[in-house]
Amino acid sequence: MNDFVVSDGRLRWWVPVALVVTLVISATACVAMGRFPLSLQEVFAAIGSRLGGDAVSPVLDSVVFGLRLPRIGLAIIVGAGLACAGAAFQSIFSNPLATPDTLGVTAGASVGAVLALVASLPMIGVQLVSLVGGLAAVAFTTAIARTNGRSNVVMLILSGVVVAAIANALLSILKYTADPNDKLPQITYWLMGSLAGASAQGLIVGGPLILFGVVIIVLLRWRLNILALSDDEARASGMNIRGTRGVIIVAATLITASCVSMCGQVGWVGLLIPHCARMLCGNNNRFVVPVSIFLGAIFLVVIDTLARTVSASEVPISVLTAVVGAPFFIVLLRRTGGKWV
């Protein structure tokens, strides 16, 4: 039996406590890190000033509340959301390589964002158009996959590949026709992913959709175990397969589209983190989903902090997730022999 799971199939009591404590410690430490380093005393003083304590300097208040806390909050929400969506897609498609972009949502959201950038819309407009683009891509995917009023997993995956290819072609056209001195660098940097644009306004727009999708998947996480079975076995359980699968797909799509709309493409989180969760607690999605949520939040908080501290200029976050994620995934493959852990 796994060290994190007791004999009756429950997580050991200290596992969720350890995950919460690790997330809190990571987030607190990362608030202090950056080009303008702070001590923990200064961080707590700034927080205390907002709670009625002694006033601090405007610079300290601006760094903590105007820059770092919104950014760390966005990293927590996006990391948790992408990991949750990845775990859900890997289960309902019974595919260890499934990611939040399996149905083309990331590519569709990217097309929407690039259109908004070309049209010089404000960042809140970029978020909204990107969100619409991601949802439209998944709607197109499901429409293609539906034959005789039904759609199966294989058709959904293949349709997602087609829609993603079409969206990527549109992205190439938009980049080719964009102003090379103004729009093209902005588009390229956005597509590489960054949390630098984090703001309270952006979190208000995209955050509730991510939280809503995560809550839905968490509430239905035990049904993911049934959806991972063959269709005949799942039907024998008496569960409404089409309805449940549809609800989970919609929830995961909302999560992914909202994440992409706020910070661009962030790779590897939705693929790597659920596998890490399975290494810790087995294949039971009752545990994989919540553990993935916390691991994803911790992972992206640390990665984003590295992105803004390792060099004089900020490193695109997808570069770091790939640099860290790819070697770890190779080790994971070597340890499991290619089997789905």
Secondary structure, 3 states (H helix, E strand, C coil): CCCCECCCCCECCHHHHHHHHHHHHHHHHHHHCCCCCCCHHHHHHHHHHHCCCCCCCHHHHHHHHHHHHHHHHHHHHHHHHHHHHHHHHHHHCCCCCCCCCCCCHHHHHHHHHHHHHHCCCCHHHHHHHHHHHHHHHHHHHHHHHCECCECCHHHHHHHHHHHHHHHHHHHHHHHHHCCCCCHHHHHHHHHCCCCCCCCHHHHHHHHHHHHHHHHHHHHCHHHHHHHCCCHHHHHHCCCCHHHHHHHHHHHHHHHHHHHHHHHCCCCCHHHHHHHHHHHHHCCCHHHHHHHHHHHHHHHHHHHHHHHHHCCCCCCCHHHHHHHHHHHHHHHHHHHHCCCCC
